[in-house]
């Protein structure tokens, strides 16, 4: 029984979609958001010109570039591992392909749309249920207003689950073809994939017996690289998770310390407020005491002055000192000084 190789590997993907125009046309028509009257009919392959990949993307992705007879350009990329810069690289490559259509002197109206189909063997939108993501330039408020030019499609292959979607039969068949055969290959495949002319032809292309020893060695090396990258990514992710957990623990302790500090500051502020209130009361009482003392001293001084005046009048009347003292309460010495 024939063994089938995983079509996502570089050697198999290029052989299927980079050497058989009818198959890449079928894949594009099935997975791109094309209206029925704008389906692709003929294409010509272009050299795979792109920006340099990051070290983590090198040897784990492959692309096929082609142009339609009518001028539209298509880029198909199989990406085994997701990186933070992948979307930006896709946007850059698509933009560059769009700009380079014009030669000096041509009008902008000659520009044709560029479609980028990116098959990603990883989940990069874990919070979204959909596996199919289509990006284009639309008006912020009026989504029916579109700037034609770039069309970017990302497919999260691990999210795909085959359903009875008869209206998208070829899309389901192609995604099943890409996901049902793993890195270790498969001895059997579904009969409906064999019966369909396009996926059936693609399955014939990925038969292990159709590959030379050198191609099979390259196939094995590809998966060794993917496995190594996944191990590296896994180790980095574990370290990041451990560091994030430690950071969260430290932040929790810091938050608790800050809360305790805030409570202590609140208590200190309350104590200071009580102290300030007590000081204010003390200042008010002291002011009242000073006013009362001043009032008393003024009254004593006035009384003494009145007594002295009475004593002078009695003294002028030649009353005895003893009678004057008894009448005013002044001492004989005080009366003598008057």
C-alpha positions as CSV (number, residue, x, y, z in Angstrom):
1,X,0.0,0.0,0.0
2,X,1.3,3.4,-1.0
3,X,2.6,5.7,1.7
4,X,1.8,9.4,1.3
5,X,4.1,12.2,2.4
6,X,3.0,15.3,4.3
7,X,2.2,18.0,1.7
8,X,3.2,20.8,4.0
9,X,6.9,20.0,3.7
10,X,8.9,22.3,1.4
11,X,9.8,19.5,-1.1
12,X,6.2,18.2,-1.4
13,X,4.5,21.7,-1.3
14,X,6.7,23.0,-4.1
15,X,6.2,19.9,-6.2
16,X,2.4,20.1,-5.9
17,X,1.8,23.8,-6.2
18,X,5.0,25.1,-7.7
19,X,5.0,22.6,-10.7
20,X,1.3,22.0,-11.4
21,X,-0.5,25.1,-12.5
22,X,-4.0,23.5,-12.4
23,X,-3.5,22.6,-8.7
24,X,-2.4,26.0,-7.5
25,X,-5.3,27.5,-9.5
26,X,-7.7,25.1,-7.8
27,X,-6.2,25.9,-4.3
28,X,-6.4,29.7,-4.9
29,X,-9.9,29.6,-6.3
30,X,-11.0,27.5,-3.3
31,X,-9.3,29.6,-0.5
32,X,-9.3,33.1,-1.8
33,X,-12.3,35.4,-1.5
34,X,-12.9,35.6,-5.2
35,X,-16.3,36.2,-6.8
36,X,-17.5,33.6,-9.2
37,X,-17.0,35.7,-12.3
38,X,-13.4,36.5,-11.1
39,X,-12.1,33.0,-10.6
40,X,-8.6,32.3,-11.9
41,X,-8.3,30.6,-15.2
42,X,-4.6,30.7,-16.2
43,X,-1.4,31.7,-14.5
44,X,2.4,31.8,-15.0
45,X,4.9,31.1,-12.3
46,X,7.2,33.8,-11.0
47,X,10.5,33.4,-9.2
48,X,10.2,33.3,-5.4
49,X,11.4,36.8,-4.6
50,X,11.0,37.8,-0.9
51,X,12.6,39.6,2.0
52,X,15.0,37.6,4.0
53,X,13.3,35.4,6.7
54,X,14.2,35.6,10.3
55,X,16.4,32.8,11.7
56,X,13.3,31.1,13.1
57,X,11.4,31.2,9.8
58,X,14.3,30.1,7.6
59,X,13.8,26.5,6.2
60,X,10.4,26.3,7.8
61,X,8.4,28.1,5.2
62,X,8.0,27.9,1.4
63,X,6.2,30.1,-1.1
64,X,4.9,29.9,-4.6
65,X,4.4,33.1,-6.7
66,X,2.4,33.3,-9.8
67,X,0.6,35.9,-12.0
68,X,-2.7,35.6,-13.8
69,X,-2.9,36.3,-17.5
70,X,-5.1,39.3,-16.6
71,X,-2.4,40.7,-14.4
72,X,-3.5,39.8,-10.8
73,X,-0.6,38.4,-8.7
74,X,-0.8,35.6,-6.2
75,X,1.5,34.5,-3.5
76,X,1.0,31.2,-1.7
77,X,3.0,30.5,1.4
78,X,3.2,27.5,3.7
79,X,4.5,28.6,7.2
80,X,5.2,25.9,9.7
81,X,5.9,28.1,12.7
82,X,4.3,31.4,13.7
83,X,6.5,34.4,14.6
84,X,5.5,37.9,15.7
85,X,7.0,39.4,12.5
86,X,5.2,37.1,10.1
87,X,2.3,39.3,9.3
88,X,4.5,42.3,8.8
89,X,6.7,40.3,6.4
90,X,3.6,39.2,4.5
91,X,2.4,42.8,4.2
92,X,5.9,43.9,3.1
93,X,6.2,41.2,0.4
94,X,2.7,41.9,-0.9
95,X,3.2,45.6,-0.9
96,X,6.5,45.2,-2.7
97,X,4.9,42.9,-5.3
98,X,2.1,45.5,-5.8
99,X,4.6,48.4,-6.3
100,X,6.9,46.6,-8.6
101,X,4.2,46.0,-11.2
102,X,4.7,49.5,-12.6
103,X,7.5,50.5,-14.8
104,X,8.6,54.1,-15.5
105,X,5.9,56.0,-17.3
106,X,3.0,53.7,-16.6
107,X,-0.2,55.0,-15.1
108,X,-1.3,53.9,-11.6
109,X,-4.5,52.5,-13.2
110,X,-2.4,49.7,-14.5
111,X,-1.8,48.3,-11.1
112,X,-3.5,44.9,-10.4
113,X,-4.5,43.4,-7.1
114,X,-2.1,41.2,-5.2
115,X,-3.5,38.2,-3.2
116,X,-1.4,36.6,-0.5
117,X,-2.6,33.2,0.8
118,X,-0.8,32.1,3.9
119,X,-1.3,28.6,5.2
120,X,0.0,28.6,8.8
121,X,0.5,25.3,10.7
122,X,0.1,27.0,14.0
123,X,-2.6,28.8,16.0
124,X,-1.8,32.6,16.2
125,X,-5.3,33.9,17.2
126,X,-6.1,31.7,20.3
127,X,-9.0,34.0,21.3
128,X,-10.8,33.7,18.0
129,X,-12.8,30.6,16.9
130,X,-12.4,31.2,13.2
131,X,-9.5,29.6,11.3
132,X,-9.9,31.8,8.2
133,X,-8.7,35.5,8.4
134,X,-9.1,37.9,5.5
135,X,-7.6,41.4,5.6
136,X,-8.1,44.2,3.1
137,X,-8.2,48.0,3.2
138,X,-11.7,49.3,4.0
139,X,-13.3,52.6,5.2
140,X,-13.3,52.8,9.0
141,X,-17.1,53.6,9.1
142,X,-18.3,52.3,5.7
143,X,-17.0,48.8,5.1
144,X,-18.5,48.8,1.6
145,X,-15.9,51.4,0.6
146,X,-12.8,49.4,-0.4
147,X,-9.3,50.4,-1.6
148,X,-8.5,47.7,-4.0
149,X,-4.9,46.5,-4.0
150,X,-3.8,44.1,-1.3
151,X,-5.7,41.0,-0.1
152,X,-4.2,39.1,2.7
153,X,-5.5,35.7,3.8
154,X,-4.2,33.7,6.8
155,X,-5.5,30.2,7.5
156,X,-4.8,28.6,10.9
157,X,-4.6,24.9,9.8
158,X,-4.7,23.4,13.3
159,X,-8.1,25.0,13.9
160,X,-9.7,23.5,10.8
161,X,-12.3,20.9,11.4
162,X,-14.1,19.3,8.4
163,X,-17.8,20.0,8.3
164,X,-20.5,19.4,5.7
165,X,-19.9,22.7,3.9
166,X,-21.1,21.8,0.4
167,X,-21.0,25.4,-0.8
168,X,-17.2,25.3,-0.1
169,X,-16.5,21.8,-1.1
170,X,-13.1,22.4,-2.7
171,X,-11.9,24.6,0.2
172,X,-12.8,21.7,2.6
173,X,-11.1,19.1,0.4
174,X,-7.9,21.2,0.1
175,X,-7.7,21.9,3.8
176,X,-8.4,18.2,4.6
177,X,-5.6,17.3,2.1
178,X,-3.2,19.7,4.0
179,X,-4.1,18.6,7.5
180,X,-5.0,14.9,7.4
181,X,-1.4,13.7,6.5
182,X,1.1,14.3,9.3
183,X,4.9,14.6,9.3
184,X,5.2,10.8,9.5
185,X,3.1,10.4,6.4
186,X,0.1,8.2,6.0
187,X,-0.5,4.7,4.6
188,X,-4.2,5.5,3.9
189,X,-6.2,8.5,2.9
190,X,-9.9,9.3,2.6
191,X,-11.6,8.0,-0.5
192,X,-13.3,11.3,-1.2
193,X,-9.8,12.9,-1.4
194,X,-8.8,10.2,-3.9
195,X,-12.0,10.6,-5.9
196,X,-11.7,14.3,-6.4
197,X,-9.6,15.1,-9.6
198,X,-7.5,17.9,-8.0
199,X,-6.8,16.4,-4.6
200,X,-6.5,12.9,-6.2
201,X,-3.8,14.3,-8.5
202,X,-2.1,16.0,-5.5
203,X,-2.1,12.7,-3.6
204,X,-0.4,10.9,-6.5
205,X,2.3,13.6,-6.3
206,X,3.0,13.0,-2.6
207,X,3.4,9.3,-2.9
208,X,6.6,8.3,-1.3
209,X,7.5,6.1,-4.2
210,X,7.6,9.2,-6.5
211,X,10.6,10.7,-4.7
212,X,14.3,10.1,-5.1
213,X,16.5,9.2,-2.1
214,X,17.9,12.7,-2.2
215,X,14.4,14.2,-2.1
216,X,13.4,11.9,0.8
217,X,16.5,12.9,2.7
218,X,15.6,16.6,2.2
219,X,12.0,15.8,3.4
220,X,13.4,14.2,6.6
221,X,15.8,17.1,7.2
222,X,12.9,19.5,6.8
223,X,10.9,17.8,9.6
224,X,14.1,17.5,11.7
225,X,14.4,21.3,11.5
226,X,10.8,21.9,12.3
227,X,11.1,19.6,15.3
228,X,14.2,21.4,16.5
229,X,12.5,24.8,16.1
230,X,9.5,23.6,18.0
231,X,11.7,22.3,20.8
232,X,13.5,25.7,20.9
233,X,10.2,27.6,20.8
234,X,8.8,25.3,23.5
235,X,11.8,25.9,25.7
236,X,11.7,29.6,25.2
237,X,7.9,29.6,25.9
238,X,8.4,27.6,29.1
239,X,11.1,30.0,30.2
240,X,9.0,33.0,29.4
241,X,6.0,31.4,31.2
242,X,8.2,30.7,34.3
243,X,9.6,34.3,34.1
244,X,6.0,35.7,33.7
245,X,4.8,33.6,36.7
246,X,7.7,34.8,38.8
247,X,7.0,38.4,37.7
248,X,3.3,37.9,38.6
249,X,4.3,36.6,42.0
250,X,6.6,39.5,42.5
251,X,3.9,42.0,41.4
252,X,1.4,40.3,43.8
253,X,3.8,40.8,46.7
254,X,4.5,44.3,45.6
255,X,0.8,45.0,45.4
256,X,0.3,43.6,48.9
257,X,3.1,45.7,50.2
258,X,1.7,48.8,48.5
259,X,-1.7,48.0,50.0
260,X,-0.2,47.6,53.5
261,X,1.8,50.9,53.0
262,X,-1.4,52.6,51.9
263,X,-3.2,51.4,55.0
264,X,-0.4,52.5,57.2
265,X,-0.3,55.9,55.5
266,X,-4.1,56.2,56.0
267,X,-3.7,55.4,59.7
268,X,-0.8,57.9,59.9
269,X,-2.9,60.5,58.1
270,X,-5.8,59.9,60.5
271,X,-3.5,60.2,63.6
272,X,-2.0,63.4,62.1
273,X,-5.5,64.7,61.6
274,X,-6.4,63.9,65.2
275,X,-3.2,65.5,66.4
276,X,-3.9,68.6,64.3
277,X,-7.4,68.8,65.7
278,X,-6.1,68.5,69.3
279,X,-3.5,71.2,68.6
280,X,-6.2,73.4,67.2
281,X,-8.3,72.9,70.3
282,X,-5.3,73.6,72.5
283,X,-4.5,76.7,70.5
284,X,-8.1,77.9,70.9
285,X,-8.1,77.2,74.7
286,X,-4.7,79.0,75.1
287,X,-6.1,82.0,73.2
288,X,-9.2,82.0,75.4
289,X,-7.0,81.7,78.5
290,X,-4.8,84.6,77.3
291,X,-7.9,86.7,76.6
292,X,-9.3,85.9,80.0
293,X,-6.0,86.6,81.7
294,X,-5.7,89.9,79.9
295,X,-9.2,90.8,80.8
296,X,-8.6,89.9,84.4
297,X,-5.4,91.9,84.5
298,X,-7.2,94.9,83.0
299,X,-9.9,94.6,85.6
300,X,-7.4,94.4,88.5
301,X,-5.5,97.4,87.2
302,X,-8.7,99.4,86.9
303,X,-9.8,98.4,90.4
304,X,-6.4,99.3,91.8
305,X,-6.5,102.7,90.0
306,X,-10.0,103.3,91.4
307,X,-8.9,102.3,95.0
308,X,-5.9,104.6,94.6
309,X,-8.1,107.5,93.5
310,X,-10.5,106.9,96.5
311,X,-7.5,106.7,98.9
312,X,-6.1,110.0,97.6
313,X,-9.5,111.7,98.1
314,X,-9.8,110.3,101.7
315,X,-6.2,111.2,102.4
316,X,-7.0,114.8,101.3
317,X,-9.8,114.8,103.8
318,X,-7.1,114.0,106.6
319,X,-8.7,110.7,107.5
320,X,-6.5,108.4,109.5
321,X,-4.5,105.9,107.4
322,X,-6.2,103.0,109.2
323,X,-9.6,104.1,108.1
324,X,-8.4,104.7,104.5
325,X,-6.8,101.2,104.5
326,X,-10.1,99.7,105.8
327,X,-12.1,101.5,103.2
328,X,-9.9,100.7,100.1
329,X,-8.1,97.6,101.1
330,X,-4.7,99.2,100.4
331,X,-1.8,98.8,102.7
332,X,-0.4,101.6,104.8
333,X,2.8,101.6,102.7
334,X,0.7,101.9,99.5
335,X,-1.4,104.7,100.9
336,X,1.8,106.5,102.1
337,X,3.2,106.5,98.6
338,X,0.2,108.2,97.1
